[in-house]
Amino acid sequence: MTTGSLPRMTPKALGNMKVHALVDSVGLTRQPVEMLIGLPEATVGDHADWLAPDYLDMGTGRMVMAYSSFVIQLEDRVILVDCAVGEDGNFPTRPDWHEQKSDWLNHLGQAGLSPEDIDTVFLTHLHVDHTGWLTRKSPKGWLPTFPGATHLASQKELEYWRENHEKFAYMSTSFQDSVAPVLDAGLFETTVPEAEIAPGLFVVDLSGHSPGMIGLEYRKGHRVVAAFNADLMHSPVQMAAPQCSTLFCADPAAAAAIRSSKLAKYAADETVMFCNHFPGECAGRAVAHREGFRFVPVV
């Protein structure tokens, strides 16, 4: 994990909505060909002029990824989107996460907020790197970080991981440590696509990467002004090759289809996309480029 200074999105304002990023860590991960299914050999070279150095380290050939959350302030609402990796977690296969600390919670304070200010925790899906800060470790065990907030997820996502979390080694004990205490406290509610959880802010179906993954779209009429993409893309490399899903996708074909559809819509609408795993200025637009798209940060 990362403590101290690290690349992080500057706060964004879009109409009545303000957005801050909370970041656990930023660093090198796998090479694109190791993580993305069926990636054409020429993709990285053809797009290196904009992928490097921010999203791709040409020396090692590895992608640069972040593990982030977003806080939305809209009207009188304060909504946390995802909970990153957390700290003190049990991740023996990930030494960079295992029982580590981060500045994520400090970033909330730098946004002028405390855990008590969060009224809604919106979980796009329940993978380990999106649920960590749901709880904090204490002498009494793992306790909810946001006991005054409503926690939203899709019914399908909750049911799937409640029944299947032990089948996936990468989940370790994250469901037991992060999700179960919030369920036991009665803080979870389910939501459905097209629910309006705040003025103009709608739930959207993004299932594919995870069985019940959802996201958020901030809309003005038929135009999507902003989108919170969850793991629609893990790296801008997937914008260059939208047909390529990751090794971790539950349904790679469905993930590719929804990614291609949404990127086309967002490019047409000039939507500002907030991307959990993009490093640095992770809010930006999709612009048609070659056979796919390129990512253009909003600064």
N, C-alpha and C positions, 0 to 999 in steps of 0.2 A: 504494500500500500504506500501512499505518499503522504508525508507530512511536510509542512512548509510550503514554499512557493511552487505552483504548478500551473500549466496552461489551463485557463478557464474562461468561459464565455462572459463577456461583459453584459450587464443587465440590459434587457430589451424592453421596449414599450411599443405596443401595437394597438392603436386606438385606446380603449379603456383598460387594456390588459398589460400588466407588467410581469416579466419573467426573470427569475434568477436561476443560476445553475449551482448545484451542490455536487462536488466532485470527490470521490474516494481516491481514485488513482488514474494515472496516465502513463502509458509505457508501450514497449514493443511486445507484440504477440506473434502469432504464427505467420508464415508466409502465405500469401493469398491462395496459392495452389494447394496448400495443406488444409485450408479451411473451407474453401468454396468449391462446391461440386461442379465439375465440368467446365471450369474456367478456361476459356480459350488461351492458348499459349501466348498470343500476341497482345493480350489485353493490357498488361502492365506496361509494356514498352510503348504501346500506342497512346497511353494516357499518362505517362510518367511526367509530362510537362506540367500537369496540375496536381497529380497525386503526391509527388515528392516536393519538398521534404516533410510537409505537414502530416500526411496520411500514410506515407510509405517511406521507410528508410532504405535508400538504394544500396547502402553498404552491406546490409544484412539481408535485404529483400523482404524484411518483415513489416507487417502493418503496424501502425501506431493507433492504439485504441484507448478510450477512456471508459470509466465506469461512473455514471453520473445520474443525477435526479434533477427535476425542475420544480420550482415553486411558482405557481400562478397566483397573482393577485388580480382579481376581477370583481369590480363593484365592491361588495362587502365580504367577498369570499377569499379564503386563502387555501389553495389546493396544492398538495404535494403529489407530484407524479413520479411514482416509483421510489424505491428505497435503497438502491445500489447494493454494495457488498456488506456494509456494516463493519463493526470492529469486534474483536475478541472471538470471532467465529471459528468453528471447527472445520477447517479445510486442509486436511493433511496432504492432499495431492496438489495444493496450490500454496507453496511456501510464502509467496508474496501476499497472500490473504490470511494465512493461518494465524489466528490469535494476534493479528496486527491492529494498529491504530491508524486513524486518518483524521483529516481536517474537515470532513463532511459536515459535522454538526457545527463547527466554527463558521462554516460558510453560511449556514442558516442565520447565525447571529450577525454576520456581516451584512446580511440582507435586512437587518433590523427586526428579526423575528425570533421567536422561541418556539419550542415544541407545543406549548400551550396555545399558540396563535393558529396552528393548523386546524382547520375545521373538517377537511376531507383529505384522506389518503387514497389516491387513485392508483391501483395496481394494474399495469397493463398485462402482466402475466407473473407467474410465481417461480420463475427461475431464480437460482441462488443469487445472482448478481443484480436482482431487482427487489429483493425482500429483506436484505440484511438489517437495515435500520428500522424495521418494524418493531424490533425489540432491542433492549440493552441488557447486558449481563449485570446482575447484582448478587449480593449474598443470598438473596431469596430465589435466585434463578433468573430466567429470562422474563423480563417484564415489558409490556407495551411502551414504546417511546412516546406515542401520541394517544393517551388514554381518553382524551376529550374529543377525538376525531372519529367521524364515520369512515370506515374503510370499505372501499368499493373494489369489486372484482367481478368477472363474469362467472355465472354459475358453473359453466362447463369447465373453466379453469380450476375453480375450487374443487369440484368433484374429481377431476382427473388427477390432480396432484395429491389429494387426500388419499386416493386409492393406489397411486403408482409411484410415489416419491422414493420408496425404498428400492425400486428397480433400476435407478440411475445413480451410478457411483458419484457422478459429479455433483449431485444434490447434497451429498454427505448428510449432515443432520440439520440442514437448513430449514426444512419444513417443521421439524419438531421444535427447533430453537426460535425460529422467526415467525412462522405462520400460526402454528398451533396455539401459542399463548394469546394471540389476538382473537382467534376463534373462540377459545375458552372464555375470554373476557366478554364475549357477545358484541364485539365491535365491528364485525363484518356484516355488510349488506351486499346483495348482488345487483348488478345493473345490466342493461341490455343495449345493443346498438340503437342509435338515434335517440337515446335518453338525453335530455338537456340538463346537465348537472349544474350549470351556472348560465347566466344570460349569454346566449350565443355559442356556448361551449357544449359540443355534442359528442357522445360516445360513438365510436366507429369500429366495425368488425375488421380485425387484422389477422384472423386465425390462419395458421399455417406453420409459422415458426414454432408456436406453442398451440395446443389444441383450442384454447379459448382466448387467445390474445386479443386485446382491444387497444384502441388509442383514443385520442381526442382531436377534434377539429373545431377551430374557432371560425365561425361562418358569419358572413354578411350577405344575406340573400342566398344565391346559389354559389357564391364564391367562397372558397376556403382561404381565409386570411392567414391562418397559422395552423400547423399540425404537430402533434406530439406523437412521434412515429414508433415509439418502443423499439423493437428489434426488426422493424421493416427492413432496415439495413444495419449491418454491424460496421461496415466500412464504406467509404465512398467508392471503393472498388466495385461494390455491388450496384452502384449507379451507372458505372461504365458498362457493367454486364448484368443487367437486371434479371436475366434468366438463371443466374447462379445463386442457389441457396447454400446454407451452411451445413456442416456435418451435424449440427445440433438441432436442425429443423425437424419437427415431428412429421410434417408433410411438405417435403421440398417443392413439389409441383404447385401446391396451393400457395405456398409462401412466394414463389416466383410470380404466380399469376396476380396476386394482390399487390405485390411490389411494382410490377409493370403498370398495372392499372392506376395505382395511386400516384406514381411518378409522372405519368402522362397528365393526370388531372392537376397535380401540383405545379407542373411546369406551365400548363395553360393558364392557371390562376395566379401565377407568380407567388405561390404560397411560401411563407417562411416556415421551414421545417426545423423542429427541434429534435436533435438526434442524440440519444443517450450515449452512444459509443464513439461519436466523433470527438477528437481532441480539440482543445482550444475553442475557437469561435465556432461552436457546434450548431448555431442557428444559421440557416442559409436557404438558398433557392436551388431548384433543379432546373438546369438549362440544357436543352437538347444539344448533343455533341456526339459526332460520329454515329455509331450504332446504338448509343444509349444516351446517357446524361452526364453532366459534370456538376459538381457541387460548388456553389459560389457563396461563400460566407457573407452574412450581413454584419457589418461592423459599425 
